[in-house]
Amino acid sequence: MVTGLLVPDAGTAMILGHDVWSDVNTAKRMIGVMPQSDQIFDRLTGLQLLIYSGMLRGMSREETTRRAKDLLNAFDLAQVANTMVTDYSAGMTKKICLASAMIHSPRILVLDEPFESVDPVSSANLKDILVEYAQTGGTVIISSHVMTLVEKMCTHVAVINNGMVCAAGTVDEVASGEELEDRFLQLVGGRMKRHISHGSMVVYRMMVSRQYSPISRQRSLLRPRNQHRNSSNQPASVLHSGDSSASS
């Protein structure tokens, strides 16, 4: 609903002051949504896919080609730039999907289980890229069922069950002195029912200190456009809802 893919039943979703559903095109230009591997044109090469993704967002061919090549280098995919994505490994496919979401330098990244079926080395590289993106002013929203990942990477977390926000706040606030996984099971009733509902997930925002340092070419590549800091030292993006189910 926040990304403009699903119409909310009630409430509103705001991104940087723009109502997603009354100004959907403007809102979409500010966010990058990482596609699933079965949602991309895998018969294109990695370079072609990034160029296509950039031009689809209104970028010129020259700008898109330049940024695509830079992203391929940053994601360590330059050597397979002219290889069809269908021949990529699972880790490489995750990288090219993330790169396609970042091609237009969005202010907000929205990722659904980005580390699923990824080998440890590729997973570590993806985490480094996301941390660097957050450090340079971006906001990352990730849905995940892996509590250890959430605890290590996030600052804020919301537990959502069947479309309703059960708890939201910092990791410590939501955990309430317990292990986050135990708290999650309590909130969604997992232990009582001996299973976790498929409608349950965790969404968290990864926000890292904004103390900037000189940025290398590769680091600036991962930097979102028009970054700025606000007085409360919170991320520039704001997700707001009049109804909790609409913000999930």
Phi and psi in degrees as GROMACS dihedral restraints (atoms count N, CA, C in turn):
[ dihedral_restraints ]
;  ai    aj    ak    al  type     phi  dphi    fc
    3     4     5     6     1   -69.3    20    10
    4     5     6     7     1   -31.9    20    10
    6     7     8     9     1   -86.7    20    10
    7     8     9    10     1    -2.8    20    10
    9    10    11    12     1    85.5    20    10
   10    11    12    13     1    15.0    20    10
   12    13    14    15     1   -95.2    20    10
   13    14    15    16     1   -25.2    20    10
   15    16    17    18     1  -134.6    20    10
   16    17    18    19     1   126.6    20    10
   18    19    20    21     1   -74.0    20    10
   19    20    21    22     1   126.5    20    10
   21    22    23    24     1   -71.0    20    10
   22    23    24    25     1   150.4    20    10
   24    25    26    27     1   -71.6    20    10
   25    26    27    28     1   -32.4    20    10
   27    28    29    30     1  -159.2    20    10
   28    29    30    31     1   166.7    20    10
   30    31    32    33     1    81.0    20    10
   31    32    33    34     1  -174.7    20    10
   33    34    35    36     1  -133.8    20    10
   34    35    36    37     1   159.8    20    10
   36    37    38    39     1  -125.9    20    10
   37    38    39    40     1   122.9    20    10
   39    40    41    42     1  -114.0    20    10
   40    41    42    43     1   135.8    20    10
   42    43    44    45     1  -127.5    20    10
   43    44    45    46     1   112.2    20    10
   45    46    47    48     1    51.7    20    10
   46    47    48    49     1    42.1    20    10
   48    49    50    51     1    85.2    20    10
   49    50    51    52     1     0.3    20    10
   51    52    53    54     1  -108.1    20    10
   52    53    54    55     1   127.5    20    10
   54    55    56    57     1   -72.0    20    10
   55    56    57    58     1   123.8    20    10
   57    58    59    60     1   -57.7    20    10
   58    59    60    61     1   -40.6    20    10
   60    61    62    63     1   -94.6    20    10
   61    62    63    64     1    -9.0    20    10
   63    64    65    66     1   -99.9    20    10
   64    65    66    67     1   -14.9    20    10
   66    67    68    69     1  -143.2    20    10
   67    68    69    70     1    56.2    20    10
   69    70    71    72     1   -64.1    20    10
   70    71    72    73     1   -37.6    20    10
   72    73    74    75     1   -66.6    20    10
   73    74    75    76     1   -41.2    20    10
   75    76    77    78     1   -64.2    20    10
   76    77    78    79     1   -43.6    20    10
   78    79    80    81     1   -62.2    20    10
   79    80    81    82     1   -41.8    20    10
   81    82    83    84     1   -66.5    20    10
   82    83    84    85     1   -29.8    20    10
   84    85    86    87     1   -68.4    20    10
   85    86    87    88     1   -19.2    20    10
   87    88    89    90     1   -92.2    20    10
   88    89    90    91     1   -10.0    20    10
   90    91    92    93     1  -122.9    20    10
   91    92    93    94     1   156.2    20    10
   93    94    95    96     1  -124.4    20    10
   94    95    96    97     1   123.7    20    10
   96    97    98    99     1  -107.2    20    10
   97    98    99   100     1   121.3    20    10
   99   100   101   102     1   -74.9    20    10
  100   101   102   103     1   118.4    20    10
  102   103   104   105     1   -75.2    20    10
  103   104   105   106     1   158.1    20    10
  105   106   107   108     1   -76.8    20    10
  106   107   108   109     1   159.8    20    10
  108   109   110   111     1   -62.6    20    10
  109   110   111   112     1   -26.3    20    10
  111   112   113   114     1   -89.4    20    10
  112   113   114   115     1     6.1    20    10
  114   115   116   117     1  -108.6    20    10
  115   116   117   118     1     7.0    20    10
  117   118   119   120     1  -113.2    20    10
  118   119   120   121     1   163.5    20    10
  120   121   122   123     1   -85.3    20    10
  121   122   123   124     1    89.8    20    10
  123   124   125   126     1   -78.1    20    10
  124   125   126   127     1    -1.1    20    10
  126   127   128   129     1   -88.9    20    10
  127   128   129   130     1    -1.0    20    10
  129   130   131   132     1   -88.0    20    10
  130   131   132   133     1   157.8    20    10
  132   133   134   135     1   -76.2    20    10
  133   134   135   136     1   166.8    20    10
  135   136   137   138     1   -58.2    20    10
  136   137   138   139     1   -42.8    20    10
  138   139   140   141     1   -64.9    20    10
  139   140   141   142     1   -44.0    20    10
  141   142   143   144     1   -62.6    20    10
  142   143   144   145     1   -40.0    20    10
  144   145   146   147     1   -63.4    20    10
  145   146   147   148     1   -42.0    20    10
  147   148   149   150     1   -68.5    20    10
  148   149   150   151     1   -40.2    20    10
  150   151   152   153     1   -63.8    20    10
  151   152   153   154     1   -43.5    20    10
  153   154   155   156     1   -59.9    20    10
  154   155   156   157     1   -44.8    20    10
  156   157   158   159     1   -63.7    20    10
  157   158   159   160     1   -39.8    20    10
  159   160   161   162     1   -68.5    20    10
  160   161   162   163     1   -45.0    20    10
  162   163   164   165     1   -69.1    20    10
  163   164   165   166     1   -29.4    20    10
  165   166   167   168     1   -63.0    20    10
  166   167   168   169     1   -26.2    20    10
  168   169   170   171     1   -95.9    20    10
  169   170   171   172     1    12.8    20    10
  171   172   173   174     1    89.8    20    10
  172   173   174   175     1     8.0    20    10
  174   175   176   177     1   -78.7    20    10
  175   176   177   178     1   152.0    20    10
  177   178   179   180     1   -72.7    20    10
  178   179   180   181     1   157.3    20    10
  180   181   182   183     1   -61.1    20    10
  181   182   183   184     1   -39.9    20    10
  183   184   185   186     1   -64.3    20    10
  184   185   186   187     1   -47.7    20    10
  186   187   188   189     1   -64.5    20    10
  187   188   189   190     1   -42.0    20    10
  189   190   191   192     1   -64.5    20    10
  190   191   192   193     1   -43.7    20    10
  192   193   194   195     1   -62.5    20    10
  193   194   195   196     1   -43.6    20    10
  195   196   197   198     1   -62.5    20    10
  196   197   198   199     1   -46.4    20    10
  198   199   200   201     1   -69.8    20    10
  199   200   201   202     1   -35.9    20    10
  201   202   203   204     1   -61.0    20    10
  202   203   204   205     1   -43.7    20    10
  204   205   206   207     1   -65.4    20    10
  205   206   207   208     1   -39.0    20    10
  207   208   209   210     1   -64.8    20    10
  208   209   210   211     1   -41.2    20    10
  210   211   212   213     1   -66.6    20    10
  211   212   213   214     1   -39.4    20    10
  213   214   215   216     1   -60.7    20    10
  214   215   216   217     1   -38.5    20    10
  216   217   218   219     1   -67.8    20    10
  217   218   219   220     1   -43.6    20    10
  219   220   221   222     1   -64.3    20    10
  220   221   222   223     1   -33.7    20    10
  222   223   224   225     1   -92.5    20    10
  223   224   225   226     1     7.6    20    10
  225   226   227   228     1    58.5    20    10
  226   227   228   229     1    42.6    20    10
  228   229   230   231     1  -119.6    20    10
  229   230   231   232     1     9.0    20    10
  231   232   233   234     1   -59.8    20    10
  232   233   234   235     1   -34.3    20    10
  234   235   236   237     1   -71.6    20    10
  235   236   237   238     1   -16.3    20    10
  237   238   239   240     1  -118.1    20    10
  238   239   240   241     1    23.1    20    10
  240   241   242   243     1   -59.6    20    10
  241   242   243   244     1   -33.5    20    10
  243   244   245   246     1  -103.7    20    10
  244   245   246   247     1    18.0    20    10
  246   247   248   249     1   -99.9    20    10
  247   248   249   250     1   140.2    20    10
  249   250   251   252     1   -63.5    20    10
  250   251   252   253     1   140.4    20    10
  252   253   254   255     1   -61.0    20    10
  253   254   255   256     1   -28.9    20    10
  255   256   257   258     1   -60.9    20    10
  256   257   258   259     1   -21.1    20    10
  258   259   260   261     1   -94.3    20    10
  259   260   261   262     1     3.3    20    10
  261   262   263   264     1   -76.8    20    10
  262   263   264   265     1   153.8    20    10
  264   265   266   267     1   -73.8    20    10
  265   266   267   268     1   171.6    20    10
  267   268   269   270     1   -60.3    20    10
  268   269   270   271     1   -42.4    20    10
  270   271   272   273     1   -65.4    20    10
  271   272   273   274     1   -42.0    20    10
  273   274   275   276     1   -65.7    20    10
  274   275   276   277     1   -37.0    20    10
  276   277   278   279     1   -65.3    20    10
  277   278   279   280     1   -40.5    20    10
  279   280   281   282     1   -61.0    20    10
  280   281   282   283     1   -40.6    20    10
  282   283   284   285     1   -64.0    20    10
  283   284   285   286     1   -45.2    20    10
  285   286   287   288     1   -69.6    20    10
  286   287   288   289     1   -31.2    20    10
  288   289   290   291     1   -66.8    20    10
  289   290   291   292     1   -41.3    20    10
  291   292   293   294     1   -66.7    20    10
  292   293   294   295     1   -40.9    20    10
  294   295   296   297     1   -61.6    20    10
  295   296   297   298     1   -38.0    20    10
  297   298   299   300     1   -67.1    20    10
  298   299   300   301     1   -28.4    20    10
  300   301   302   303     1   -76.6    20    10
  301   302   303   304     1   -21.9    20    10
  303   304   305   306     1  -101.5    20    10
  304   305   306   307     1    -0.7    20    10
  306   307   308   309     1   -58.2    20    10
  307   308   309   310     1   -33.1    20    10
  309   310   311   312     1  -101.4    20    10
  310   311   312   313     1    18.6    20    10
  312   313   314   315     1    53.7    20    10
  313   314   315   316     1    60.1    20    10
  315   316   317   318     1   -71.8    20    10
  316   317   318   319     1   157.9    20    10
  318   319   320   321     1   -79.4    20    10
  319   320   321   322     1   -26.6    20    10
  321   322   323   324     1  -132.0    20    10
  322   323   324   325     1   135.3    20    10
  324   325   326   327     1  -110.0    20    10
  325   326   327   328     1   134.0    20    10
  327   328   329   330     1  -119.4    20    10
  328   329   330   331     1   116.9    20    10
  330   331   332   333     1  -126.0    20    10
  331   332   333   334     1   135.6    20    10
  333   334   335   336     1  -110.6    20    10
  334   335   336   337     1   111.1    20    10
  336   337   338   339     1    46.3    20    10
  337   338   339   340     1    60.0    20    10
  339   340   341   342     1   -69.2    20    10
  340   341   342   343     1   -16.3    20    10
  342   343   344   345     1  -105.0    20    10
  343   344   345   346     1     7.7    20    10
  345   346   347   348     1   -68.6    20    10
  346   347   348   349     1   132.9    20    10
  348   349   350   351     1    61.0    20    10
  349   350   351   352     1    28.6    20    10
  351   352   353   354     1  -110.8    20    10
  352   353   354   355     1   137.8    20    10
  354   355   356   357     1   -68.0    20    10
  355   356   357   358     1   159.1    20    10
  357   358   359   360     1   -57.1    20    10
  358   359   360   361     1   -37.5    20    10
  360   361   362   363     1   -68.5    20    10
  361   362   363   364     1   -47.9    20    10
  363   364   365   366     1   -63.8    20    10
  364   365   366   367     1   -37.3    20    10
  366   367   368   369     1   -62.2    20    10
  367   368   369   370     1   -44.2    20    10
  369   370   371   372     1   -63.2    20    10
  370   371   372   373     1   -39.7    20    10
  372   373   374   375     1   -65.7    20    10
  373   374   375   376     1   -41.0    20    10
  375   376   377   378     1   -63.5    20    10
  376   377   378   379     1   -41.0    20    10
  378   379   380   381     1   -62.6    20    10
  379   380   381   382     1   -41.8    20    10
  381   382   383   384     1   -61.0    20    10
  382   383   384   385     1   -42.0    20    10
  384   385   386   387     1   -63.6    20    10
  385   386   387   388     1   -42.6    20    10
  387   388   389   390     1   -68.3    20    10
  388   389   390   391     1   -39.9    20    10
  390   391   392   393     1   -62.5    20    10
  391   392   393   394     1   -42.9    20    10
  393   394   395   396     1   -64.5    20    10
  394   395   396   397     1   -39.8    20    10
  396   397   398   399     1   -61.3    20    10
  397   398   399   400     1   -43.5    20    10
  399   400   401   402     1   -67.4    20    10
  400   401   402   403     1   -36.9    20    10
  402   403   404   405     1   -65.1    20    10
  403   404   405   406     1   -27.2    20    10
  405   406   407   408     1   -95.5    20    10
  406   407   408   409     1    15.3    20    10
  408   409   410   411     1   111.5    20    10
  409   410   411   412     1    -1.8    20    10
  411   412   413   414     1   -86.0    20    10
  412   413   414   415     1   165.3    20    10
  414   415   416   417     1  -119.7    20    10
  415   416   417   418     1   133.8    20    10
  417   418   419   420     1  -115.4    20    10
  418   419   420   421     1   127.0    20    10
  420   421   422   423     1  -114.4    20    10
  421   422   423   424     1   120.9    20    10
  423   424   425   426     1  -125.6    20    10
  424   425   426   427     1   135.7    20    10
  426   427   428   429     1   -99.0    20    10
  427   428   429   430     1   134.7    20    10
  429   430   431   432     1  -157.8    20    10
  430   431   432   433     1   151.0    20    10
  432   433   434   435     1  -103.3    20    10
  433   434   435   436     1    -0.4    20    10
  435   436   437   438     1   -93.3    20    10
  436   437   438   439     1   103.5    20    10
  438   439   440   441     1   -67.7    20    10
  439   440   441   442     1   -33.8    20    10
  441   442   443   444     1   -63.5    20    10
  442   443   444   445     1   -38.1    20    10
  444   445   446   447     1   -63.3    20    10
  445   446   447   448     1   -44.6    20    10
  447   448   449   450     1   -61.7    20    10
  448   449   450   451     1   -46.3    20    10
  450   451   452   453     1   -62.8    20    10
  451   452   453   454     1   -36.8    20    10
  453   454   455   456     1   -77.2    20    10
  454   455   456   457     1   -34.8    20    10
  456   457   458   459     1  -107.0    20    10
  457   458   459   460     1   -23.2    20    10
  459   460   461   462     1  -102.2    20    10
  460   461   462   463     1   162.3    20    10
  462   463   464   465     1  -109.2    20    10
  463   464   465   466     1   -31.9    20    10
  465   466   467   468     1  -128.5    20    10
  466   467   468   469     1   149.1    20    10
  468   469   470   471     1  -144.2    20    10
  469   470   471   472     1   146.3    20    10
  471   472   473   474     1  -130.3    20    10
  472   473   474   475     1   129.6    20    10
  474   475   476   477     1   -97.1    20    10
  475   476   477   478     1   123.2    20    10
  477   478   479   480     1  -119.2    20    10
  478   479   480   481     1   128.4    20    10
  480   481   482   483     1  -130.5    20    10
  481   482   483   484     1   120.8    20    10
  483   484   485   486     1    52.9    20    10
  484   485   486   487     1    40.7    20    10
  486   487   488   489     1    82.5    20    10
  487   488   489   490     1     2.0    20    10
  489   490   491   492     1  -116.4    20    10
  490   491   492   493     1   139.3    20    10
  492   493   494   495     1   -78.5    20    10
  493   494   495   496     1   114.2    20    10
  495   496   497   498     1   -83.9    20    10
  496   497   498   499     1   -33.6    20    10
  498   499   500   501     1  -160.4    20    10
  499   500   501   502     1   147.6    20    10
  501   502   503   504     1  -152.2    20    10
  502   503   504   505     1   146.2    20    10
  504   505   506   507     1   152.1    20    10
  505   506   507   508     1  -162.1    20    10
  507   508   509   510     1   -68.2    20    10
  508   509   510   511     1   165.9    20    10
  510   511   512   513     1   -58.7    20    10
  511   512   513   514     1   -43.8    20    10
  513   514   515   516     1   -64.7    20    10
  514   515   516   517     1   -39.0    20    10
  516   517   518   519     1   -64.8    20    10
  517   518   519   520     1   -43.4    20    10
  519   520   521   522     1   -71.2    20    10
  520   521   522   523     1   -39.2    20    10
  522   523   524   525     1   -67.6    20    10
  523   524   525   526     1   -30.4    20    10
  525   526   527   528     1    54.2    20    10
  526   527   528   529     1    43.4    20    10
  528   529   530   531     1    82.6    20    10
  529   530   531   532     1     1.8    20    10
  531   532   533   534     1  -112.6    20    10
  532   533   534   535     1   173.4    20    10
  534   535   536   537     1   -65.4    20    10
  535   536   537   538     1   139.4    20    10
  537   538   539   540     1   -60.3    20    10
  538   539   540   541     1   -36.2    20    10
  540   541   542   543     1   -64.7    20    10
  541   542   543   544     1   -41.6    20    10
  543   544   545   546     1   -63.6    20    10
  544   545   546   547     1   -41.2    20    10
  546   547   548   549     1   -65.3    20    10
  547   548   549   550     1   -39.5    20    10
  549   550   551   552     1   -60.3    20    10
  550   551   552   553     1   -45.4    20    10
  552   553   554   555     1   -64.4    20    10
  553   554   555   556     1   -36.4    20    10
  555   556   557   558     1   -62.9    20    10
  556   557   558   559     1   -44.0    20    10
  558   559   560   561     1   -68.7    20    10
  559   560   561   562     1   -36.0    20    10
  561   562   563   564     1   -98.4    20    10
  562   563   564   565     1    -0.8    20    10
  564   565   566   567     1    74.0    20    10
  565   566   567   568     1    25.0    20    10
  567   568   569   570     1   -63.5    20    10
  568   569   570   571     1   -43.8    20    10
  570   571   572   573     1   -70.8    20    10
  571   572   573   574     1   -34.6    20    10
  573   574   575   576     1   -67.9    20    10
  574   575   576   577     1   -38.1    20    10
  576   577   578   579     1   -93.5    20    10
  577   578   579   580     1    -4.8    20    10
  579   580   581   582     1    63.8    20    10
  580   581   582   583     1    19.1    20    10
  582   583   584   585     1  -159.7    20    10
  583   584   585   586     1   163.2    20    10
  585   586   587   588     1  -108.6    20    10
  586   587   588   589     1   127.7    20    10
  588   589   590   591     1   -56.8    20    10
  589   590   591   592     1   142.0    20    10
  591   592   593   594     1   -66.2    20    10
  592   593   594   595     1   -17.4    20    10
  594   595   596   597     1   -85.9    20    10
  595   596   597   598     1     2.8    20    10
  597   598   599   600     1   -96.0    20    10
  598   599   600   601     1   139.8    20    10
  600   601   602   603     1  -159.1    20    10
  601   602   603   604     1   171.0    20    10
  603   604   605   606     1  -117.5    20    10
  604   605   606   607     1   132.4    20    10
  606   607   608   609     1  -117.6    20    10
  607   608   609   610     1   132.0    20    10
  609   610   611   612     1  -139.6    20    10
  610   611   612   613     1   152.5    20    10
  612   613   614   615     1  -103.6    20    10
  613   614   615   616     1   129.3    20    10
  615   616   617   618     1  -100.2    20    10
  616   617   618   619     1   111.7    20    10
  618   619   620   621     1  -129.1    20    10
  619   620   621   622     1   122.2    20    10
  621   622   623   624     1  -111.7    20    10
  622   623   624   625     1   158.6    20    10
  624   625   626   627     1   -48.7    20    10
  625   626   627   628     1   138.7    20    10
  627   628   629   630     1   -95.8    20    10
  628   629   630   631     1    26.9    20    10
  630   631   632   633     1   -77.0    20    10
  631   632   633   634     1   104.9    20    10
  633   634   635   636     1   -82.0    20    10
  634   635   636   637     1   151.3    20    10
  636   637   638   639     1  -132.5    20    10
  637   638   639   640     1   169.0    20    10
  639   640   641   642     1   -53.0    20    10
  640   641   642   643     1   133.0    20    10
  642   643   644   645     1  -107.6    20    10
  643   644   645   646     1   130.2    20    10
  645   646   647   648     1   -73.5    20    10
  646   647   648   649     1   172.2    20    10
  648   649   650   651     1   -60.1    20    10
  649   650   651   652     1   -44.4    20    10
  651   652   653   654     1   -66.0    20    10
  652   653   654   655     1   -38.6    20    10
  654   655   656   657     1   -67.6    20    10
  655   656   657   658     1   -40.2    20    10
  657   658   659   660     1   -67.8    20    10
  658   659   660   661     1   -25.4    20    10
  660   661   662   663     1   -61.3    20    10
  661   662   663   664     1   -35.4    20    10
  663   664   665   666     1   -87.9    20    10
  664   665   666   667     1     4.6    20    10
  666   667   668   669     1   -85.2    20    10
  667   668   669   670     1   132.1    20    10
  669   670   671   672     1   -70.5    20    10
  670   671   672   673     1   156.6    20    10
  672   673   674   675     1   -71.4    20    10
  673   674   675   676     1   152.8    20    10
  675   676   677   678     1    53.0    20    10
  676   677   678   679     1    39.5    20    10
  678   679   680   681     1   -70.4    20    10
  679   680   681   682     1   148.4    20    10
  681   682   683   684     1  -158.7    20    10
  682   683   684   685     1   161.1    20    10
  684   685   686   687     1  -106.6    20    10
  685   686   687   688     1   145.7    20    10
  687   688   689   690     1  -106.5    20    10
  688   689   690   691     1   173.0    20    10
  690   691   692   693     1   -66.5    20    10
  691   692   693   694     1   -24.3    20    10
  693   694   695   696     1   -91.3    20    10
  694   695   696   697     1     3.0    20    10
  696   697   698   699     1    61.1    20    10
  697   698   699   700     1    24.9    20    10
  699   700   701   702     1   -94.3    20    10
  700   701   702   703     1   164.7    20    10
  702   703   704   705     1   -62.7    20    10
  703   704   705   706     1   151.6    20    10
  705   706   707   708     1   -64.4    20    10
  706   707   708   709     1   -27.7    20    10
  708   709   710   711     1   -83.7    20    10
  709   710   711   712     1   143.2    20    10
  711   712   713   714     1  -129.6    20    10
  712   713   714   715     1   126.0    20    10
  714   715   716   717     1  -106.4    20    10
  715   716   717   718     1   122.6    20    10
  717   718   719   720     1  -132.2    20    10
  718   719   720   721     1   144.2    20    10
  720   721   722   723     1  -146.1    20    10
  721   722   723   724     1   141.5    20    10
  723   724   725   726     1   -80.9    20    10
  724   725   726   727     1   -14.8    20    10
  726   727   728   729     1  -135.8    20    10
  727   728   729   730     1   128.4    20    10
  729   730   731   732     1   -60.2    20    10
  730   731   732   733     1   -32.0    20    10
  732   733   734   735     1   -69.8    20    10
  733   734   735   736     1   -26.0    20    10
  735   736   737   738     1   -75.3    20    10
  736   737   738   739     1   -25.1    20    10
  738   739   740   741     1   -85.3    20    10
  739   740   741   742     1   -11.0    20    10
